[in-house]
Amino acid sequence: MMQYQSTLDLWLARAVEDPDLAAELEAVRSDPDAVTDRFYRDLAFGTGGLRGVIGAGTNRMNLYTA
């Protein structure tokens, strides 16, 4: 089982306010590299604020990390 599968499952269970986010997570569920890239760290906050790829996961800009 991939390392971040439980985090992805938790996000899916709680992604009720953004159906696009849930659909994106379902689409990458079977791709361990995509899941890892989305969840291996929290998005960094720097001097320019939060910057990153928009999408699902803790390492992405979205409704839940903003």
Predicted model as a PDB file, atoms N, CA, C, CB and O in Angstrom, pLDDT in the B-factor column:
MODEL        1                                                                  
ATOM      1  N   MET A   1       0.852  -1.191   0.000  1.00 46.00           N  
ATOM      2  CA  MET A   1       0.000   0.000   0.000  1.00 46.00           C  
ATOM      3  C   MET A   1       0.889   1.243   0.000  1.00 46.00           C  
ATOM      4  CB  MET A   1      -0.965   0.005   1.234  1.00 46.00           C  
ATOM      5  O   MET A   1       1.923   1.288   0.666  1.00 46.00           O  
ATOM      6  N   MET A   2       0.464   2.240  -0.757  1.00 70.00           N  
ATOM      7  CA  MET A   2       1.302   3.429  -0.827  1.00 70.00           C  
ATOM      8  C   MET A   2       1.242   4.238   0.462  1.00 70.00           C  
ATOM      9  CB  MET A   2       0.884   4.293  -2.001  1.00 70.00           C  
ATOM     10  O   MET A   2       0.254   4.198   1.195  1.00 70.00           O  
ATOM     11  N   GLN A   3       2.288   4.951   0.713  1.00 83.00           N  
ATOM     12  CA  GLN A   3       2.490   5.660   1.971  1.00 83.00           C  
ATOM     13  C   GLN A   3       1.410   6.697   2.276  1.00 83.00           C  
ATOM     14  CB  GLN A   3       3.821   6.329   1.951  1.00 83.00           C  
ATOM     15  O   GLN A   3       1.062   6.888   3.442  1.00 83.00           O  
ATOM     16  N   TYR A   4       0.881   7.360   1.274  1.00 93.00           N  
ATOM     17  CA  TYR A   4      -0.046   8.465   1.507  1.00 93.00           C  
ATOM     18  C   TYR A   4      -1.506   8.094   1.214  1.00 93.00           C  
ATOM     19  CB  TYR A   4       0.354   9.649   0.657  1.00 93.00           C  
ATOM     20  O   TYR A   4      -2.363   8.975   1.158  1.00 93.00           O  
ATOM     21  N   GLN A   5      -1.793   6.819   1.031  1.00 92.00           N  
ATOM     22  CA  GLN A   5      -3.148   6.380   0.711  1.00 92.00           C  
ATOM     23  C   GLN A   5      -4.148   6.767   1.805  1.00 92.00           C  
ATOM     24  CB  GLN A   5      -3.169   4.872   0.498  1.00 92.00           C  
ATOM     25  O   GLN A   5      -5.263   7.188   1.498  1.00 92.00           O  
ATOM     26  N   SER A   6      -3.766   6.630   3.061  1.00 93.00           N  
ATOM     27  CA  SER A   6      -4.696   6.969   4.145  1.00 93.00           C  
ATOM     28  C   SER A   6      -4.992   8.472   4.174  1.00 93.00           C  
ATOM     29  CB  SER A   6      -4.121   6.521   5.502  1.00 93.00           C  
ATOM     30  O   SER A   6      -6.103   8.879   4.514  1.00 93.00           O  
ATOM     31  N   THR A   7      -4.004   9.295   3.818  1.00 94.00           N  
ATOM     32  CA  THR A   7      -4.227  10.737   3.744  1.00 94.00           C  
ATOM     33  C   THR A   7      -5.164  11.063   2.591  1.00 94.00           C  
ATOM     34  CB  THR A   7      -2.892  11.489   3.579  1.00 94.00           C  
ATOM     35  O   THR A   7      -6.060  11.895   2.734  1.00 94.00           O  
ATOM     36  N   LEU A   8      -4.965  10.420   1.460  1.00 95.00           N  
ATOM     37  CA  LEU A   8      -5.858  10.614   0.328  1.00 95.00           C  
ATOM     38  C   LEU A   8      -7.285  10.208   0.703  1.00 95.00           C  
ATOM     39  CB  LEU A   8      -5.367   9.807  -0.891  1.00 95.00           C  
ATOM     40  O   LEU A   8      -8.234  10.925   0.385  1.00 95.00           O  
ATOM     41  N   ASP A   9      -7.442   9.084   1.366  1.00 95.00           N  
ATOM     42  CA  ASP A   9      -8.767   8.621   1.785  1.00 95.00           C  
ATOM     43  C   ASP A   9      -9.435   9.626   2.725  1.00 95.00           C  
ATOM     44  CB  ASP A   9      -8.660   7.251   2.472  1.00 95.00           C  
ATOM     45  O   ASP A   9     -10.635   9.880   2.615  1.00 95.00           O  
ATOM     46  N   LEU A  10      -8.665  10.192   3.638  1.00 94.00           N  
ATOM     47  CA  LEU A  10      -9.197  11.196   4.560  1.00 94.00           C  
ATOM     48  C   LEU A  10      -9.658  12.435   3.792  1.00 94.00           C  
ATOM     49  CB  LEU A  10      -8.133  11.582   5.614  1.00 94.00           C  
ATOM     50  O   LEU A  10     -10.733  12.971   4.062  1.00 94.00           O  
ATOM     51  N   TRP A  11      -8.853  12.884   2.845  1.00 93.00           N  
ATOM     52  CA  TRP A  11      -9.228  14.035   2.036  1.00 93.00           C  
ATOM     53  C   TRP A  11     -10.495  13.750   1.242  1.00 93.00           C  
ATOM     54  CB  TRP A  11      -8.089  14.417   1.093  1.00 93.00           C  
ATOM     55  O   TRP A  11     -11.377  14.604   1.154  1.00 93.00           O  
ATOM     56  N   LEU A  12     -10.592  12.558   0.665  1.00 93.00           N  
ATOM     57  CA  LEU A  12     -11.797  12.209  -0.091  1.00 93.00           C  
ATOM     58  C   LEU A  12     -13.035  12.238   0.796  1.00 93.00           C  
ATOM     59  CB  LEU A  12     -11.644  10.827  -0.728  1.00 93.00           C  
ATOM     60  O   LEU A  12     -14.092  12.713   0.379  1.00 93.00           O  
ATOM     61  N   ALA A  13     -12.907  11.741   1.993  1.00 93.00           N  
ATOM     62  CA  ALA A  13     -14.044  11.707   2.911  1.00 93.00           C  
ATOM     63  C   ALA A  13     -14.490  13.109   3.309  1.00 93.00           C  
ATOM     64  CB  ALA A  13     -13.691  10.905   4.155  1.00 93.00           C  
ATOM     65  O   ALA A  13     -15.664  13.328   3.608  1.00 93.00           O  
ATOM     66  N   ARG A  14     -13.564  14.047   3.315  1.00 90.00           N  
ATOM     67  CA  ARG A  14     -13.874  15.405   3.782  1.00 90.00           C  
ATOM     68  C   ARG A  14     -14.001  16.434   2.669  1.00 90.00           C  
ATOM     69  CB  ARG A  14     -12.821  15.855   4.735  1.00 90.00           C  
ATOM     70  O   ARG A  14     -14.299  17.597   2.943  1.00 90.00           O  
ATOM     71  N   ALA A  15     -13.785  16.042   1.437  1.00 85.00           N  
ATOM     72  CA  ALA A  15     -13.824  16.988   0.308  1.00 85.00           C  
ATOM     73  C   ALA A  15     -15.250  17.180  -0.179  1.00 85.00           C  
ATOM     74  CB  ALA A  15     -12.932  16.494  -0.852  1.00 85.00           C  
ATOM     75  O   ALA A  15     -15.556  16.911  -1.341  1.00 85.00           O  
ATOM     76  N   VAL A  16     -16.112  17.640   0.696  1.00 85.00           N  
ATOM     77  CA  VAL A  16     -17.524  17.786   0.355  1.00 85.00           C  
ATOM     78  C   VAL A  16     -17.851  19.151  -0.243  1.00 85.00           C  
ATOM     79  CB  VAL A  16     -18.369  17.558   1.580  1.00 85.00           C  
ATOM     80  O   VAL A  16     -18.873  19.291  -0.916  1.00 85.00           O  
ATOM     81  N   GLU A  17     -17.029  20.138  -0.021  1.00 85.00           N  
ATOM     82  CA  GLU A  17     -17.299  21.483  -0.516  1.00 85.00           C  
ATOM     83  C   GLU A  17     -16.758  21.723  -1.924  1.00 85.00           C  
ATOM     84  CB  GLU A  17     -16.711  22.495   0.426  1.00 85.00           C  
ATOM     85  O   GLU A  17     -17.076  22.739  -2.542  1.00 85.00           O  
ATOM     86  N   ASP A  18     -15.955  20.811  -2.430  1.00 87.00           N  
ATOM     87  CA  ASP A  18     -15.349  20.991  -3.743  1.00 87.00           C  
ATOM     88  C   ASP A  18     -15.389  19.675  -4.521  1.00 87.00           C  
ATOM     89  CB  ASP A  18     -13.895  21.499  -3.608  1.00 87.00           C  
ATOM     90  O   ASP A  18     -14.464  18.872  -4.406  1.00 87.00           O  
ATOM     91  N   PRO A  19     -16.437  19.439  -5.310  1.00 90.00           N  
ATOM     92  CA  PRO A  19     -16.544  18.180  -6.046  1.00 90.00           C  
ATOM     93  C   PRO A  19     -15.429  17.989  -7.070  1.00 90.00           C  
ATOM     94  CB  PRO A  19     -17.877  18.110  -6.740  1.00 90.00           C  
ATOM     95  O   PRO A  19     -15.078  16.850  -7.381  1.00 90.00           O  
ATOM     96  N   ASP A  20     -14.863  19.070  -7.601  1.00 92.00           N  
ATOM     97  CA  ASP A  20     -13.757  18.946  -8.545  1.00 92.00           C  
ATOM     98  C   ASP A  20     -12.520  18.377  -7.858  1.00 92.00           C  
ATOM     99  CB  ASP A  20     -13.435  20.306  -9.175  1.00 92.00           C  
ATOM    100  O   ASP A  20     -11.787  17.581  -8.445  1.00 92.00           O  
ATOM    101  N   LEU A  21     -12.296  18.785  -6.625  1.00 91.00           N  
ATOM    102  CA  LEU A  21     -11.164  18.281  -5.856  1.00 91.00           C  
ATOM    103  C   LEU A  21     -11.320  16.775  -5.615  1.00 91.00           C  
ATOM    104  CB  LEU A  21     -11.041  19.039  -4.509  1.00 91.00           C  
ATOM    105  O   LEU A  21     -10.361  16.018  -5.761  1.00 91.00           O  
ATOM    106  N   ALA A  22     -12.525  16.346  -5.247  1.00 92.00           N  
ATOM    107  CA  ALA A  22     -12.785  14.926  -5.026  1.00 92.00           C  
ATOM    108  C   ALA A  22     -12.588  14.132  -6.316  1.00 92.00           C  
ATOM    109  CB  ALA A  22     -14.209  14.718  -4.488  1.00 92.00           C  
ATOM    110  O   ALA A  22     -12.027  13.036  -6.289  1.00 92.00           O  
ATOM    111  N   ALA A  23     -13.041  14.673  -7.435  1.00 95.00           N  
ATOM    112  CA  ALA A  23     -12.874  13.997  -8.726  1.00 95.00           C  
ATOM    113  C   ALA A  23     -11.393  13.865  -9.080  1.00 95.00           C  
ATOM    114  CB  ALA A  23     -13.621  14.765  -9.838  1.00 95.00           C  
ATOM    115  O   ALA A  23     -10.972  12.834  -9.604  1.00 95.00           O  
ATOM    116  N   GLU A  24     -10.604  14.897  -8.798  1.00 95.00           N  
ATOM    117  CA  GLU A  24      -9.168  14.841  -9.069  1.00 95.00           C  
ATOM    118  C   GLU A  24      -8.496  13.767  -8.219  1.00 95.00           C  
ATOM    119  CB  GLU A  24      -8.518  16.208  -8.805  1.00 95.00           C  
ATOM    120  O   GLU A  24      -7.648  13.021  -8.709  1.00 95.00           O  
ATOM    121  N   LEU A  25      -8.871  13.691  -6.958  1.00 95.00           N  
ATOM    122  CA  LEU A  25      -8.299  12.665  -6.084  1.00 95.00           C  
ATOM    123  C   LEU A  25      -8.667  11.263  -6.551  1.00 95.00           C  
ATOM    124  CB  LEU A  25      -8.769  12.872  -4.647  1.00 95.00           C  
ATOM    125  O   LEU A  25      -7.826  10.365  -6.537  1.00 95.00           O  
ATOM    126  N   GLU A  26      -9.901  11.070  -6.959  1.00 95.00           N  
ATOM    127  CA  GLU A  26     -10.320   9.756  -7.482  1.00 95.00           C  
ATOM    128  C   GLU A  26      -9.521   9.394  -8.725  1.00 95.00           C  
ATOM    129  CB  GLU A  26     -11.833   9.752  -7.807  1.00 95.00           C  
ATOM    130  O   GLU A  26      -9.164   8.233  -8.925  1.00 95.00           O  
ATOM    131  N   ALA A  27      -9.239  10.394  -9.563  1.00 97.00           N  
ATOM    132  CA  ALA A  27      -8.511  10.158 -10.814  1.00 97.00           C  
ATOM    133  C   ALA A  27      -7.061   9.730 -10.581  1.00 97.00           C  
ATOM    134  CB  ALA A  27      -8.537  11.411 -11.667  1.00 97.00           C  
ATOM    135  O   ALA A  27      -6.496   9.005 -11.400  1.00 97.00           O  
ATOM    136  N   VAL A  28      -6.454  10.169  -9.475  1.00 96.00           N  
ATOM    137  CA  VAL A  28      -5.044   9.826  -9.223  1.00 96.00           C  
ATOM    138  C   VAL A  28      -4.885   8.711  -8.199  1.00 96.00           C  
ATOM    139  CB  VAL A  28      -4.288  11.052  -8.750  1.00 96.00           C  
ATOM    140  O   VAL A  28      -3.758   8.324  -7.890  1.00 96.00           O  
ATOM    141  N   ARG A  29      -5.966   8.194  -7.674  1.00 94.00           N  
ATOM    142  CA  ARG A  29      -5.933   7.185  -6.603  1.00 94.00           C  
ATOM    143  C   ARG A  29      -4.999   6.007  -6.918  1.00 94.00           C  
ATOM    144  CB  ARG A  29      -7.340   6.661  -6.351  1.00 94.00           C  
ATOM    145  O   ARG A  29      -4.313   5.510  -6.025  1.00 94.00           O  
ATOM    146  N   SER A  30      -4.970   5.566  -8.156  1.00 94.00           N  
ATOM    147  CA  SER A  30      -4.168   4.389  -8.510  1.00 94.00           C  
ATOM    148  C   SER A  30      -2.769   4.743  -9.021  1.00 94.00           C  
ATOM    149  CB  SER A  30      -4.891   3.579  -9.559  1.00 94.00           C  
ATOM    150  O   SER A  30      -2.049   3.864  -9.495  1.00 94.00           O  
ATOM    151  N   ASP A  31      -2.378   6.011  -8.932  1.00 95.00           N  
ATOM    152  CA  ASP A  31      -1.054   6.463  -9.380  1.00 95.00           C  
ATOM    153  C   ASP A  31      -0.226   6.873  -8.157  1.00 95.00           C  
ATOM    154  CB  ASP A  31      -1.179   7.657 -10.393  1.00 95.00           C  
ATOM    155  O   ASP A  31      -0.343   8.003  -7.682  1.00 95.00           O  
ATOM    156  N   PRO A  32       0.613   5.956  -7.645  1.00 93.00           N  
ATOM    157  CA  PRO A  32       1.363   6.248  -6.417  1.00 93.00           C  
ATOM    158  C   PRO A  32       2.233   7.498  -6.502  1.00 93.00           C  
ATOM    159  CB  PRO A  32       2.228   5.079  -6.071  1.00 93.00           C  
ATOM    160  O   PRO A  32       2.376   8.213  -5.510  1.00 93.00           O  
ATOM    161  N   ASP A  33       2.815   7.773  -7.664  1.00 94.00           N  
ATOM    162  CA  ASP A  33       3.658   8.959  -7.805  1.00 94.00           C  
ATOM    163  C   ASP A  33       2.837  10.239  -7.696  1.00 94.00           C  
ATOM    164  CB  ASP A  33       4.402   8.927  -9.141  1.00 94.00           C  
ATOM    165  O   ASP A  33       3.271  11.201  -7.063  1.00 94.00           O  
ATOM    166  N   ALA A  34       1.657  10.258  -8.307  1.00 95.00           N  
ATOM    167  CA  ALA A  34       0.789  11.438  -8.242  1.00 95.00           C  
ATOM    168  C   ALA A  34       0.278  11.656  -6.822  1.00 95.00           C  
ATOM    169  CB  ALA A  34      -0.396  11.292  -9.214  1.00 95.00           C  
ATOM    170  O   ALA A  34       0.208  12.795  -6.360  1.00 95.00           O  
ATOM    171  N   VAL A  35      -0.078  10.586  -6.130  1.00 96.00           N  
ATOM    172  CA  VAL A  35      -0.556  10.697  -4.751  1.00 96.00           C  
ATOM    173  C   VAL A  35       0.563  11.217  -3.852  1.00 96.00           C  
ATOM    174  CB  VAL A  35      -1.074   9.329  -4.236  1.00 96.00           C  
ATOM    175  O   VAL A  35       0.344  12.108  -3.032  1.00 96.00           O  
ATOM    176  N   THR A  36       1.744  10.664  -4.008  1.00 95.00           N  
ATOM    177  CA  THR A  36       2.889  11.099  -3.202  1.00 95.00           C  
ATOM    178  C   THR A  36       3.186  12.570  -3.444  1.00 95.00           C  
ATOM    179  CB  THR A  36       4.131  10.249  -3.521  1.00 95.00           C  
ATOM    180  O   THR A  36       3.420  13.313  -2.492  1.00 95.00           O  
ATOM    181  N   ASP A  37       3.182  13.008  -4.710  1.00 94.00           N  
ATOM    182  CA  ASP A  37       3.479  14.405  -5.020  1.00 94.00           C  
ATOM    183  C   ASP A  37       2.470  15.351  -4.389  1.00 94.00           C  
ATOM    184  CB  ASP A  37       3.509  14.614  -6.522  1.00 94.00           C  
ATOM    185  O   ASP A  37       2.825  16.473  -4.027  1.00 94.00           O  
ATOM    186  N   ARG A  38       1.235  14.930  -4.250  1.00 94.00           N  
ATOM    187  CA  ARG A  38       0.205  15.784  -3.664  1.00 94.00           C  
ATOM    188  C   ARG A  38       0.256  15.832  -2.136  1.00 94.00           C  
ATOM    189  CB  ARG A  38      -1.152  15.310  -4.103  1.00 94.00           C  
ATOM    190  O   ARG A  38      -0.193  16.807  -1.534  1.00 94.00           O  
ATOM    191  N   PHE A  39       0.802  14.784  -1.501  1.00 95.00           N  
ATOM    192  CA  PHE A  39       0.691  14.686  -0.046  1.00 95.00           C  
ATOM    193  C   PHE A  39       2.013  14.549   0.721  1.00 95.00           C  
ATOM    194  CB  PHE A  39      -0.160  13.535   0.281  1.00 95.00           C  
ATOM    195  O   PHE A  39       1.977  14.418   1.945  1.00 95.00           O  
ATOM    196  N   TYR A  40       3.148  14.572   0.073  1.00 94.00           N  
ATOM    197  CA  TYR A  40       4.400  14.316   0.796  1.00 94.00           C  
ATOM    198  C   TYR A  40       4.815  15.459   1.727  1.00 94.00           C  
ATOM    199  CB  TYR A  40       5.508  14.058  -0.193  1.00 94.00           C  
ATOM    200  O   TYR A  40       5.677  15.273   2.586  1.00 94.00           O  
ATOM    201  N   ARG A  41       4.213  16.632   1.565  1.00 92.00           N  
ATOM    202  CA  ARG A  41       4.521  17.748   2.462  1.00 92.00           C  
ATOM    203  C   ARG A  41       3.372  18.744   2.425  1.00 92.00           C  
ATOM    204  CB  ARG A  41       5.862  18.437   2.066  1.00 92.00           C  
ATOM    205  O   ARG A  41       2.494  18.675   1.566  1.00 92.00           O  
ATOM    206  N   ASP A  42       3.398  19.661   3.366  1.00 90.00           N  
ATOM    207  CA  ASP A  42       2.456  20.777   3.348  1.00 90.00           C  
ATOM    208  C   ASP A  42       3.022  21.859   2.448  1.00 90.00           C  
ATOM    209  CB  ASP A  42       2.189  21.326   4.785  1.00 90.00           C  
ATOM    210  O   ASP A  42       4.236  22.053   2.386  1.00 90.00           O  
ATOM    211  N   LEU A  43       2.154  22.553   1.760  1.00 86.00           N  
ATOM    212  CA  LEU A  43       2.562  23.645   0.891  1.00 86.00           C  
ATOM    213  C   LEU A  43       3.286  24.697   1.720  1.00 86.00           C  
ATOM    214  CB  LEU A  43       1.344  24.260   0.160  1.00 86.00           C  
ATOM    215  O   LEU A  43       2.797  25.107   2.772  1.00 86.00           O  
ATOM    216  N   ALA A  44       4.448  25.132   1.247  1.00 80.00           N  
ATOM    217  CA  ALA A  44       5.264  26.086   1.992  1.00 80.00           C  
ATOM    218  C   ALA A  44       4.714  27.505   1.879  1.00 80.00           C  
ATOM    219  CB  ALA A  44       6.704  26.046   1.497  1.00 80.00           C  
ATOM    220  O   ALA A  44       4.250  27.922   0.818  1.00 80.00           O  
ATOM    221  N   PHE A  45       4.774  28.224   2.971  1.00 77.00           N  
ATOM    222  CA  PHE A  45       4.391  29.630   3.002  1.00 77.00           C  
ATOM    223  C   PHE A  45       5.676  30.436   3.030  1.00 77.00           C  
ATOM    224  CB  PHE A  45       3.470  29.963   4.237  1.00 77.00           C  
ATOM    225  O   PHE A  45       6.461  30.327   3.972  1.00 77.00           O  
ATOM    226  N   GLY A  46       5.891  31.238   2.011  1.00 69.00           N  
ATOM    227  CA  GLY A  46       7.116  32.032   1.936  1.00 69.00           C  
ATOM    228  C   GLY A  46       6.826  33.517   1.985  1.00 69.00           C  
ATOM    229  O   GLY A  46       5.727  33.927   2.360  1.00 69.00           O  
ATOM    230  N   THR A  47       7.801  34.325   1.611  1.00 66.00           N  
ATOM    231  CA  THR A  47       7.641  35.777   1.666  1.00 66.00           C  
ATOM    232  C   THR A  47       6.585  36.271   0.689  1.00 66.00           C  
ATOM    233  CB  THR A  47       8.963  36.459   1.378  1.00 66.00           C  
ATOM    234  O   THR A  47       6.033  37.356   0.873  1.00 66.00           O  
ATOM    235  N   GLY A  48       6.299  35.495  -0.340  1.00 69.00           N  
ATOM    236  CA  GLY A  48       5.267  35.867  -1.306  1.00 69.00           C  
ATOM    237  C   GLY A  48       3.929  35.248  -0.981  1.00 69.00           C  
ATOM    238  O   GLY A  48       3.001  35.316  -1.787  1.00 69.00           O  
ATOM    239  N   GLY A  49       3.813  34.646   0.185  1.00 67.00           N  
ATOM    240  CA  GLY A  49       2.576  33.962   0.559  1.00 67.00           C  
ATOM    241  C   GLY A  49       2.593  32.527   0.068  1.00 67.00           C  
ATOM    242  O   GLY A  49       3.653  31.979  -0.235  1.00 67.00           O  
ATOM    243  N   LEU A  50       1.429  31.925  -0.011  1.00 67.00           N  
ATOM    244  CA  LEU A  50       1.334  30.564  -0.528  1.00 67.00           C  
ATOM    245  C   LEU A  50       1.446  30.593  -2.040  1.00 67.00           C  
ATOM    246  CB  LEU A  50       0.012  29.893  -0.091  1.00 67.00           C  
ATOM    247  O   LEU A  50       0.750  31.356  -2.710  1.00 67.00           O  
ATOM    248  N   ARG A  51       2.316  29.767  -2.568  1.00 74.00           N  
ATOM    249  CA  ARG A  51       2.462  29.644  -4.013  1.00 74.00           C  
ATOM    250  C   ARG A  51       2.640  28.182  -4.336  1.00 74.00           C  
ATOM    251  CB  ARG A  51       3.657  30.487  -4.546  1.00 74.00           C  
ATOM    252  O   ARG A  51       3.369  27.463  -3.653  1.00 74.00           O  
ATOM    253  N   GLY A  52       1.980  27.755  -5.367  1.00 81.00           N  
ATOM    254  CA  GLY A  52       2.114  26.372  -5.784  1.00 81.00           C  
ATOM    255  C   GLY A  52       1.106  26.026  -6.854  1.00 81.00           C  
ATOM    256  O   GLY A  52       0.331  26.867  -7.308  1.00 81.00           O  
ATOM    257  N   VAL A  53       1.136  24.777  -7.240  1.00 86.00           N  
ATOM    258  CA  VAL A  53       0.224  24.245  -8.241  1.00 86.00           C  
ATOM    259  C   VAL A  53      -1.177  24.190  -7.640  1.00 86.00           C  
ATOM    260  CB  VAL A  53       0.683  22.836  -8.731  1.00 86.00           C  
ATOM    261  O   VAL A  53      -1.339  23.817  -6.478  1.00 86.00           O  
ATOM    262  N   ILE A  54      -2.173  24.553  -8.411  1.00 90.00           N  
ATOM    263  CA  ILE A  54      -3.558  24.449  -7.948  1.00 90.00           C  
ATOM    264  C   ILE A  54      -4.019  23.021  -8.160  1.00 90.00           C  
ATOM    265  CB  ILE A  54      -4.495  25.458  -8.696  1.00 90.00           C  
ATOM    266  O   ILE A  54      -3.868  22.464  -9.247  1.00 90.00           O  
ATOM    267  N   GLY A  55      -4.584  22.430  -7.114  1.00 91.00           N  
ATOM    268  CA  GLY A  55      -5.071  21.062  -7.216  1.00 91.00           C  
ATOM    269  C   GLY A  55      -5.359  20.480  -5.852  1.00 91.00           C  
ATOM    270  O   GLY A  55      -5.400  21.195  -4.851  1.00 91.00           O  
ATOM    271  N   ALA A  56      -5.557  19.183  -5.822  1.00 92.00           N  
ATOM    272  CA  ALA A  56      -5.916  18.475  -4.601  1.00 92.00           C  
ATOM    273  C   ALA A  56      -4.675  18.011  -3.859  1.00 92.00           C  
ATOM    274  CB  ALA A  56      -6.816  17.286  -4.919  1.00 92.00           C  
ATOM    275  O   ALA A  56      -3.735  17.506  -4.473  1.00 92.00           O  
ATOM    276  N   GLY A  57      -4.665  18.179  -2.535  1.00 93.00           N  
ATOM    277  CA  GLY A  57      -3.578  17.678  -1.705  1.00 93.00           C  
ATOM    278  C   GLY A  57      -2.957  18.754  -0.844  1.00 93.00           C  
ATOM    279  O   GLY A  57      -3.193  19.946  -1.042  1.00 93.00           O  
ATOM    280  N   THR A  58      -2.157  18.313   0.118  1.00 92.00           N  
ATOM    281  CA  THR A  58      -1.507  19.241   1.041  1.00 92.00           C  
ATOM    282  C   THR A  58      -0.386  20.030   0.374  1.00 92.00           C  
ATOM    283  CB  THR A  58      -0.961  18.486   2.232  1.00 92.00           C  
ATOM    284  O   THR A  58       0.015  21.081   0.874  1.00 92.00           O  
ATOM    285  N   ASN A  59       0.118  19.533  -0.742  1.00 91.00           N  
ATOM    286  CA  ASN A  59       1.190  20.205  -1.477  1.00 91.00           C  
ATOM    287  C   ASN A  59       0.633  20.943  -2.694  1.00 91.00           C  
ATOM    288  CB  ASN A  59       2.262  19.190  -1.915  1.00 91.00           C  
ATOM    289  O   ASN A  59       1.335  21.120  -3.690  1.00 91.00           O  
ATOM    290  N   ARG A  60      -0.615  21.369  -2.613  1.00 91.00           N  
ATOM    291  CA  ARG A  60      -1.290  22.075  -3.695  1.00 91.00           C  
ATOM    292  C   ARG A  60      -2.088  23.252  -3.127  1.00 91.00           C  
ATOM    293  CB  ARG A  60      -2.217  21.112  -4.483  1.00 91.00           C  
ATOM    294  O   ARG A  60      -2.451  23.250  -1.951  1.00 91.00           O  
ATOM    295  N   MET A  61      -2.354  24.237  -3.951  1.00 87.00           N  
ATOM    296  CA  MET A  61      -3.241  25.341  -3.589  1.00 87.00           C  
ATOM    297  C   MET A  61      -4.666  24.863  -3.796  1.00 87.00           C  
ATOM    298  CB  MET A  61      -2.941  26.634  -4.436  1.00 87.00           C  
ATOM    299  O   MET A  61      -5.020  24.405  -4.883  1.00 87.00           O  
ATOM    300  N   ASN A  62      -5.489  24.967  -2.752  1.00 86.00           N  
ATOM    301  CA  ASN A  62      -6.891  24.573  -2.856  1.00 86.00           C  
ATOM    302  C   ASN A  62      -7.669  25.180  -1.703  1.00 86.00           C  
ATOM    303  CB  ASN A  62      -7.040  23.033  -2.865  1.00 86.00           C  
ATOM    304  O   ASN A  62      -7.103  25.865  -0.851  1.00 86.00           O  
ATOM    305  N   LEU A  63      -8.942  24.930  -1.682  1.00 83.00           N  
ATOM    306  CA  LEU A  63      -9.839  25.456  -0.658  1.00 83.00           C  
ATOM    307  C   LEU A  63      -9.378  25.132   0.751  1.00 83.00           C  
ATOM    308  CB  LEU A  63     -11.224  24.920  -0.865  1.00 83.00           C  
ATOM    309  O   LEU A  63      -9.604  25.918   1.672  1.00 83.00           O  
ATOM    310  N   TYR A  64      -8.736  23.988   0.932  1.00 80.00           N  
ATOM    311  CA  TYR A  64      -8.373  23.505   2.259  1.00 80.00           C  
ATOM    312  C   TYR A  64      -6.985  23.926   2.726  1.00 80.00           C  
ATOM    313  CB  TYR A  64      -8.461  22.029   2.280  1.00 80.00           C  
ATOM    314  O   TYR A  64      -6.697  23.886   3.922  1.00 80.00           O  
ATOM    315  N   THR A  65      -6.117  24.332   1.790  1.00 79.00           N  
ATOM    316  CA  THR A  65      -4.763  24.751   2.183  1.00 79.00           C  
ATOM    317  C   THR A  65      -4.599  26.262   2.187  1.00 79.00           C  
ATOM    318  CB  THR A  65      -3.738  24.137   1.252  1.00 79.00           C  
ATOM    319  O   THR A  65      -3.607  26.771   2.710  1.00 79.00           O  
ATOM    320  N   ALA A  66      -5.541  26.979   1.621  1.00 71.00           N  
ATOM    321  CA  ALA A  66      -5.434  28.434   1.522  1.00 71.00           C  
ATOM    322  C   ALA A  66      -5.679  29.102   2.859  1.00 71.00           C  
ATOM    323  CB  ALA A  66      -6.413  28.967   0.493  1.00 71.00           C  
ATOM    324  O   ALA A  66      -5.628  30.328   2.955  1.00 71.00           O  
TER     325      ALA A  66                                                      
ENDMDL                                                                          
END                                                                             
